[in-house]
Amino acid sequence: MELKKEIVLPLLEWYDANQRILPWRGSKDPYHIWVSEIMLQQTRVEAVRPYFGRFLDACPDIKTLAGMDEERLLKLWEGLGYYNRVRNLQKAARQIMEEYNGRMPASYELLIKLPGIGEYTAGAVASIAFNEPRPAVDGNVLRIIARLTGDTGNILEAGTRKNYRESLERIFPADRPGDFNQAMMELGATLCQPAGKPKCEGCPWNRECVALREHLTDILPVRKKKDARRIDRKTVLVIRDDRYTLIRKRSEKGLLAGMYEFPMLDGRISRKAALDFVETLGLQPIRIESLGEAVHIFTHREWHMQGFLIRIADTDKEKTGSLKLPEHYRLILPEEIDETYPIPSAYKAFRSHLF
């Protein structure tokens, strides 16, 4: 598969006239570009908008990010999901402080060595911030190139992605590499979309597009069918008295590592088993009611959850100070969840029962 240099100029002209105004565009600050690209991984642009400004207000530079308390950092990220992204962001910031005196390394080869930065992010930062002609090949780029060329290779295979990347490198404009990368992302996000009918009439490549000419836009790109996600059945317990709610910190390893949650048990347990569990915590249950069911979908698994609200006897936390909860459990005021404790969106369906 080969790409022609003639496709470059029409795409850049289209981008100049049609690019969206986004908070991270227009900046050449490599830190800002890096943060935006990490946020945008597996997340829609509209979902990222409110987070980007808030994150930079709290972490205006690499030094602040490197030194931030992890719980506060996770709280800033709450709702974006894929929390290892922000953990790796901080690991990379600390490495930059140690090895590069707090300045982003200014080349693809150095960027890709940092935690959490792969070929796509390294290409995006290197091209946009440092004008290095490196492709940033994400799902949007794979899709538009497959349709443009009529390529039937499986875009989920490493060999196909490598072929696309090398073909792009041969036509990259030396004067506007960052804009060319952003133009391809923009084309895929706004016109050559993955679902529904592409808006081919506005596409700067519609005269050259094989998929349009041969009516293949609903077939290309080719993807290997994904394995079915694993289904985990869970029981979520919202345990509270008149003032306080019980939360638990998750393990530092694995899914949602280090986040806080409502106590959750494996399987669909009975009401009696739920009440028995509460008693093992040294709390006195008074009544229990169903909170219904909810599903949360991760990349490779689904949580199918049932919920119970369990009212407990007044813990009198402020007076006694002697309540001994198991490790990783704590009683908090509901408003502290918004202020202090990062609880993943997986539990969103049950948060409304705190008040």
C-alpha positions in Angstrom: 0.0 0.0 0.0 1.4 3.4 -1.0 0.2 6.9 -0.4 0.6 9.8 -2.9 2.0 13.1 -1.9 -0.8 14.8 -3.7 -3.2 14.0 -0.8 -1.3 16.3 1.6 -2.2 19.8 0.4 -6.0 19.2 0.0 -6.1 17.8 3.5 -4.2 20.7 5.0 -6.4 23.2 3.2 -9.5 21.5 4.4 -8.1 21.4 8.0 -7.3 25.2 7.9 -10.9 25.9 6.9 -12.7 23.4 9.1 -10.7 22.5 12.2 -12.7 22.6 15.5 -11.7 25.0 18.2 -10.4 22.8 21.0 -8.8 23.9 24.3 -5.5 22.2 23.5 -5.2 23.4 20.0 -3.0 26.4 19.2 -0.6 25.6 22.0 3.0 24.4 21.2 3.6 23.7 24.9 4.7 20.0 24.8 3.3 19.5 28.3 -0.2 20.7 27.3 -0.1 18.6 24.2 1.0 15.5 26.1 -1.7 15.9 28.7 -4.4 16.3 26.1 -3.3 13.3 24.1 -3.2 11.0 27.2 -6.7 12.2 28.1 -8.0 11.6 24.6 -6.9 8.0 24.5 -10.1 5.9 24.4 -12.1 9.0 25.4 -14.3 11.3 23.3 -13.3 14.9 22.7 -16.5 16.3 24.3 -15.8 14.2 27.4 -12.3 15.6 27.7 -13.1 19.3 27.3 -14.0 20.1 30.9 -11.2 17.9 32.4 -8.4 19.5 30.4 -8.7 23.0 31.9 -9.4 21.7 35.4 -6.3 19.5 35.2 -4.0 22.2 34.0 -5.3 24.6 36.7 -4.3 22.0 39.4 -1.2 20.8 37.5 0.1 23.7 35.5 3.5 22.2 34.9 5.5 19.0 35.0 7.0 19.7 38.5 3.6 20.1 40.1 2.3 16.9 38.4 5.4 15.0 39.6 4.9 16.0 43.2 1.1 15.8 43.5 -0.5 13.4 46.0 -1.8 10.4 44.2 -5.3 10.5 45.7 -5.7 14.1 44.6 -4.4 13.2 41.2 -6.9 10.4 40.9 -9.7 12.7 42.0 -8.8 15.1 39.2 -9.0 12.2 36.7 -12.3 10.8 38.2 -14.8 10.1 35.4 -12.2 9.8 32.6 -11.6 6.1 33.4 -8.5 4.1 32.6 -6.8 5.3 35.7 -3.4 3.8 34.8 -3.1 6.6 32.2 -2.8 9.3 34.9 -0.6 7.1 37.0 1.8 6.7 34.1 1.5 10.4 33.4 2.9 11.1 36.9 5.6 8.4 36.6 6.7 10.0 33.3 6.7 13.5 35.0 8.9 12.2 37.7 11.3 10.7 35.2 11.4 14.0 33.3 12.2 15.8 36.5 15.1 13.4 37.2 16.5 12.9 33.7 15.6 16.1 31.8 15.5 18.8 34.5 11.8 19.1 34.2 11.7 19.7 30.4 9.9 17.4 28.0 12.5 15.6 25.8 12.3 17.0 22.3 12.4 14.0 20.1 10.3 10.9 19.3 13.0 8.5 20.3 13.3 9.9 23.8 9.5 10.5 24.3 8.6 6.9 23.5 10.9 5.7 26.4 8.7 7.5 29.0 6.0 5.5 30.9 2.6 5.5 29.2 3.9 7.0 25.9 3.5 4.7 22.9 4.0 5.2 19.2 0.9 7.3 18.8 1.5 9.7 21.7 5.2 10.1 20.9 4.3 10.9 17.3 1.7 13.4 18.3 3.9 15.3 20.8 7.0 15.1 18.6 5.1 16.5 15.5 2.9 19.1 17.1 5.3 20.5 19.7 8.7 19.9 18.0 7.9 19.8 14.3 9.3 16.3 13.9 7.8 14.5 10.9 6.4 11.5 12.8 3.0 10.0 12.1 0.5 9.6 15.0 -1.5 6.6 13.9 -4.7 6.1 15.9 -8.0 4.5 15.1 -9.1 7.5 13.1 -6.0 7.5 10.9 -6.2 3.7 10.3 -9.8 4.1 9.2 -9.3 6.9 6.8 -6.2 5.4 5.2 -7.9 2.0 4.8 -10.9 3.7 3.1 -8.8 6.0 1.0 -6.6 3.2 -0.4 -9.2 0.4 -0.3 -6.8 -1.7 1.8 -8.4 -4.8 3.3 -5.6 -5.6 5.8 -6.8 -6.1 9.4 -6.1 -2.8 11.1 -5.8 -4.4 14.5 -2.7 -6.3 13.3 0.7 -4.8 14.1 1.9 -5.5 10.6 -0.9 -3.4 9.0 -0.3 -0.5 11.4 3.4 -0.6 10.6 2.7 -0.5 6.9 0.4 2.5 7.3 3.0 4.3 9.5 5.8 3.8 7.0 3.7 4.9 4.1 2.8 8.1 5.9 6.4 8.8 6.8 7.3 8.9 3.1 4.8 11.7 2.3 4.9 13.7 5.6 5.2 17.5 4.9 8.4 18.8 6.6 6.9 22.2 7.1 3.6 21.2 8.9 4.0 17.7 10.4 1.9 18.5 13.4 -1.0 20.0 11.4 -0.9 17.0 9.1 -1.4 14.6 12.0 -4.1 16.7 13.5 -5.8 17.0 10.1 -6.0 13.3 9.7 -7.4 12.9 13.3 -9.9 15.6 12.5 -11.0 14.1 9.3 -11.7 10.8 11.0 -13.5 12.3 13.9 -15.8 14.6 11.9 -16.3 13.2 8.4 -14.9 9.7 7.9 -16.6 8.4 11.0 -16.6 4.8 12.3 -20.3 4.4 12.7 -23.1 5.5 10.4 -22.6 6.9 6.9 -19.4 8.9 6.3 -19.9 12.5 5.2 -18.1 11.9 2.0 -19.4 15.0 0.2 -17.3 17.3 2.4 -14.2 15.1 2.3 -11.0 16.6 0.7 -10.1 13.1 -0.5 -13.4 12.1 -2.0 -12.0 12.1 -5.6 -9.2 9.7 -4.7 -11.1 7.5 -2.2 -11.4 3.9 -3.3 -14.0 3.0 -0.6 -16.3 5.7 -1.9 -15.8 4.9 -5.5 -16.3 1.1 -5.0 -19.0 1.4 -2.3 -16.9 -0.1 0.5 -17.3 2.5 3.2 -19.5 0.2 5.2 -17.0 -2.7 4.9 -13.7 -0.9 5.4 -11.7 -0.9 7.6 -11.4 -4.6 8.2 -11.1 -5.5 11.9 -10.6 -8.9 13.5 -13.6 -9.7 15.6 -12.8 -9.0 19.3 -13.1 -11.7 21.9 -16.2 -11.4 24.0 -15.8 -9.5 27.2 -15.7 -11.5 30.5 -18.8 -10.9 32.7 -18.2 -10.5 36.4 -21.2 -10.6 38.7 -20.9 -8.3 41.7 -22.9 -7.1 44.7 -22.4 -3.5 45.7 -23.3 -2.4 49.3 -24.1 1.2 50.2 -23.7 1.0 53.9 -24.6 4.1 55.9 -26.1 5.5 59.1 -27.8 8.9 59.4 -24.5 10.8 58.6 -21.7 8.6 57.5 -21.1 6.3 54.5 -18.7 3.4 54.4 -16.1 3.2 51.6 -13.2 0.9 51.0 -9.9 1.4 49.2 -9.2 -1.0 46.4 -5.9 -2.9 46.1 -2.9 -1.0 44.7 -2.8 -3.5 41.8 -5.3 -4.6 39.2 -8.5 -3.0 37.9 -9.2 0.5 39.4 -6.1 0.1 41.6 -5.9 2.4 44.6 -9.4 3.9 44.0 -12.2 4.0 46.6 -15.4 2.1 46.2 -18.5 1.1 48.0 -17.9 -2.3 49.6 -18.3 -4.8 46.8 -18.6 -8.6 47.0 -18.1 -11.2 44.2 -21.3 -12.8 42.9 -25.0 -12.1 43.5 -25.3 -12.6 47.2 -28.5 -12.9 49.2 -29.8 -10.2 51.6 -28.9 -12.4 54.6 -25.3 -12.8 53.3 -25.1 -9.0 52.8 -26.2 -8.4 56.4 -23.9 -11.0 57.7 -21.0 -9.3 55.9 -21.8 -6.0 57.5 -21.7 -7.6 61.0 -18.2 -8.9 60.3 -17.1 -5.3 59.9 -18.2 -4.6 63.5 -21.3 -2.6 62.4 -24.9 -3.2 63.3 -27.3 -3.5 60.4 -30.9 -2.3 60.9 -32.6 -2.8 57.5 -31.8 -3.5 53.9 -33.4 -2.6 50.6 -32.6 -3.3 47.0 -31.1 -0.6 44.8 -31.7 -2.5 41.6 -29.1 -3.5 39.0 -26.4 -1.7 36.9 -23.9 -2.7 34.3 -20.5 -1.1 33.7 -18.4 -2.0 30.7 -14.6 -2.0 30.7 -12.4 -2.8 27.8 -12.2 -6.5 28.4 -14.8 -7.2 31.0 -18.3 -6.2 32.2 -19.5 -5.8 35.8 -23.1 -6.9 36.2 -24.0 -5.5 39.6 -26.9 -5.7 42.0 -27.0 -3.1 44.8 -28.2 -3.0 48.4 -28.7 0.0 50.7 -28.0 -1.1 54.2 -28.9 1.2 57.1 -26.8 0.7 60.2 -27.0 1.8 63.8 -25.5 5.2 64.5 -21.8 4.9 64.5 -21.4 8.0 66.7 -18.0 8.4 65.0 -17.2 11.8 66.4 -17.8 10.8 70.0 -16.5 7.4 70.4 -13.4 7.4 68.1 -13.1 3.8 69.2 -14.8 2.1 66.2 -12.2 -0.3 64.8 -12.9 -0.9 61.1 -10.9 -3.4 59.1 -7.9 -2.1 57.1 -8.8 -0.1 54.0 -12.3 0.8 55.3 -13.3 4.2 56.4 -16.5 6.1 57.3 -16.9 9.4 55.5 -19.5 12.2 55.0 -21.1 11.8 51.6 -19.9 15.2 50.5 -16.3 14.1 51.0 -16.7 11.9 47.9 -16.9 15.0 45.7 -14.1 16.7 47.5 -11.6 14.1 48.5 -12.2 10.5 47.6 -11.9 9.3 43.9 -14.8 6.8 43.3 -14.9 5.5 39.8 -17.8 6.0 37.5 -18.5 2.3 37.6 -20.4 3.0 40.8 -22.4 6.0 39.4 -25.7 4.2 39.6 -25.4 3.8 43.3 -24.1 7.3 44.3 -27.5 8.9 44.3 -28.4 6.9 47.4 -25.9 8.7 49.6 -28.2 11.6 50.2 
